[in-house]
Amino acid sequence: MEKILGYILKGKGIGLKFMFSVALLVSVMFALYIRFFGADLVPYANDIINQMLPIKIENGVIVNPQNTVKVAQLREGNVSIPLPIMLNTNIDELNPNNTPQGIYITRTKIYAIDEQEVRIYPFSGDFEALPQDYSDGLKSGLTWVAFALFVLGSIIISVVYFLAVLVYSVLAWILGLFFSKKYDFDVRMRLSTVAFLSVYILFFVISMAGGSTTNLISFVATLILQAAIIYKMPKIVNEENSDITLPVEEMVEHKSVLTDDVLESKKDVEPKKASVKTKSNTKTAEVKKPKSSKPVKKKTAKPKENNKTKKADKK
């Protein structure tokens, strides 16, 4: 827990590398599932294709078979299930209004109908397809489909993750107000990334194990995890605000560090001052000290004798 809090409070970035890593992992798993587990469906796809064949097209019109209606079926042993794939060479065009969803082949076009739109693909040129084994071509196409899903899936999933984390960062701001704690954008994004990805991976494992989960439960679980992490986090605010509130332990440590730094700086300064004084004293002593060590003799002035005194002595 301490490492997680350390990353949230003092980490770098907003957690994009973790989002991209999980997105790539999910995309790889999905692509591998399509490629290898989808290979089990190749025999069924080959059978469905052969049910619609042979088809011969000349100048953009089906000439063989003529006046034929076929409905593809998924066959497993003695069980057959009709599929929404129909070949009807009795008509050239189809009215898509009030037509069930599916794929319809007429003499001149292919119609792909779903709930949102109708896509029409007209035939052109000459073409002929006969019933045969298309397994190798289907597997090769499956490989390219898996690769395309990996590339597009990585981009789409990364964008979805980023938007989800962005929403959770706003909710983290609201939860911070509830706990009387303020955090800047980067901290809230890292917090939301940790909470969102943790719940996402947990629920993904549960679903792979056969459990059932819902988006609502995932949303609530992420909020609860965010609230628990915020409760454990210290009170800090944006660095631009000078009123930063720290826990008591951090304040004591901060004060002791400052005191130690001041004492060390004083110790460093005092010897320098002493050395300066010593140098000045040495210079002064050198100036006052005489050049010669011999004692200087003082000259005493002799008293002058009076001429009168000299004459008296002579007499």
NORCORPE-V182515 format. One record per pair of residues at least 24 apart in sequence whose ideal C-beta (glycine too) atoms are under 10 Angstrom apart, sorted by the first residue. I is the first residue (numbers start at 0). J is the second residue. Records with the same first field share a line. If there is no record, write none. Layout:
I: J ; J
//
This chain:
0: 227 ; 228 ; 231
1: 231
3: 189 ; 190 ; 193 ; 194 ; 197 ; 228 ; 231
4: 190 ; 193 ; 228 ; 231 ; 232 ; 233
6: 189 ; 190 ; 192 ; 193
7: 182 ; 185 ; 186 ; 187 ; 188 ; 189 ; 190 ; 191 ; 192 ; 193 ; 194 ; 228 ; 229 ; 231 ; 232
8: 182 ; 186 ; 189 ; 190 ; 232 ; 233 ; 235
9: 186 ; 189
10: 185 ; 186 ; 189 ; 192 ; 193
11: 185 ; 189
12: 185 ; 188 ; 189 ; 192
13: 161 ; 164 ; 165 ; 168 ; 184 ; 185 ; 186 ; 187 ; 188 ; 189 ; 191 ; 192
14: 160 ; 161 ; 164 ; 168 ; 185 ; 188 ; 189 ; 190 ; 191 ; 192 ; 193 ; 195 ; 196
15: 157 ; 160 ; 161 ; 164 ; 188 ; 192
16: 192
17: 160 ; 164 ; 189 ; 192 ; 193 ; 195 ; 196
18: 156 ; 157 ; 158 ; 159 ; 160 ; 161 ; 163 ; 164 ; 188 ; 192 ; 195 ; 196
19: 153 ; 156 ; 157 ; 160 ; 161
20: 157 ; 196
21: 156 ; 157 ; 160 ; 192 ; 195 ; 196 ; 199 ; 200 ; 203
22: 152 ; 153 ; 154 ; 155 ; 156 ; 157 ; 158 ; 159 ; 160 ; 161
23: 149 ; 152 ; 153 ; 156 ; 157
24: 153 ; 156 ; 200 ; 203
25: 152 ; 153 ; 156 ; 157 ; 160 ; 199 ; 200 ; 203
26: 148 ; 149 ; 150 ; 151 ; 152 ; 153 ; 154 ; 155 ; 156 ; 157
27: 145 ; 149 ; 152 ; 153
28: 149 ; 152 ; 203 ; 207
29: 145 ; 148 ; 149 ; 152 ; 153 ; 156
30: 142 ; 144 ; 145 ; 146 ; 147 ; 148 ; 149 ; 150 ; 152 ; 153
31: 145 ; 149
32: 145 ; 148
33: 141 ; 142 ; 144 ; 145 ; 146 ; 147 ; 148 ; 149 ; 152
34: 138 ; 141 ; 142 ; 143 ; 144 ; 145 ; 146 ; 148 ; 149
35: 141 ; 145
37: 137 ; 138 ; 141 ; 142 ; 144 ; 145
38: 134 ; 137 ; 138 ; 141 ; 142
40: 137 ; 141
41: 133 ; 134 ; 135 ; 136 ; 137 ; 138 ; 140 ; 141
42: 132 ; 134 ; 137
43: 73 ; 74 ; 75
44: 73 ; 133 ; 134 ; 137 ; 140 ; 141
45: 130 ; 131 ; 132 ; 133 ; 134 ; 136 ; 137
46: 71 ; 72 ; 73 ; 74 ; 75 ; 130
47: 71 ; 72 ; 73 ; 74 ; 82 ; 84
48: 84 ; 128 ; 130 ; 131 ; 133 ; 136 ; 137
49: 128 ; 129 ; 130 ; 131 ; 132 ; 133
50: 74 ; 82 ; 84 ; 86 ; 130
51: 84 ; 85 ; 86 ; 102 ; 104 ; 128 ; 130
52: 86 ; 127 ; 128 ; 129 ; 130 ; 131 ; 133
53: 127 ; 128 ; 129 ; 130 ; 131
54: 86 ; 88 ; 104 ; 122 ; 126 ; 127 ; 128 ; 129 ; 130
55: 125 ; 126 ; 127 ; 128 ; 129
56: 106 ; 107 ; 122 ; 123 ; 124 ; 125 ; 126 ; 127 ; 128
57: 122 ; 124 ; 125 ; 126 ; 127
58: 122 ; 123 ; 124 ; 125
59: 106 ; 107 ; 108 ; 121 ; 122 ; 123 ; 124 ; 125 ; 126
60: 88 ; 91 ; 105 ; 106 ; 107 ; 122 ; 125
61: 86 ; 87 ; 88 ; 91 ; 104 ; 105 ; 106 ; 107 ; 108 ; 122 ; 126
62: 88 ; 106 ; 125 ; 127
63: 88 ; 127
64: 88
65: 89 ; 106
66: 106
69: 104
70: 101
71: 101 ; 102
83: 112
85: 110
92: 119 ; 121
93: 117 ; 119
95: 119
160: 192 ; 195 ; 196 ; 199
161: 188 ; 192
163: 191 ; 192 ; 195 ; 196 ; 199 ; 217 ; 218 ; 221
164: 188 ; 189 ; 190 ; 191 ; 192 ; 193 ; 194 ; 195 ; 196 ; 221
165: 191
166: 191 ; 195 ; 218
167: 191 ; 192 ; 194 ; 195 ; 198 ; 218 ; 221 ; 222 ; 224 ; 225
168: 192 ; 195 ; 225
170: 194 ; 218 ; 221 ; 222 ; 225 ; 226
171: 222 ; 225 ; 226 ; 228 ; 229
173: 222 ; 225
174: 222 ; 225 ; 226 ; 228 ; 229 ; 230
175: 225 ; 226 ; 229 ; 232 ; 234 ; 236
177: 226 ; 229 ; 230
178: 226 ; 229 ; 230 ; 232 ; 234
179: 234 ; 244
180: 229 ; 230 ; 232 ; 233 ; 234 ; 235 ; 236 ; 244
181: 234 ; 235 ; 236 ; 237 ; 240 ; 242 ; 243 ; 244
182: 229 ; 232 ; 234 ; 235 ; 236 ; 237
183: 235 ; 236 ; 237 ; 238 ; 239 ; 240
184: 237
185: 237
186: 232 ; 235 ; 236 ; 237
187: 225 ; 229
190: 224 ; 225 ; 228 ; 229 ; 232
191: 221 ; 225 ; 228
193: 224 ; 225 ; 228
194: 220 ; 221 ; 222 ; 223 ; 224 ; 225 ; 226 ; 227 ; 228 ; 229
195: 221 ; 224 ; 225
196: 221
197: 221 ; 224 ; 228
198: 222 ; 223 ; 224 ; 225
//
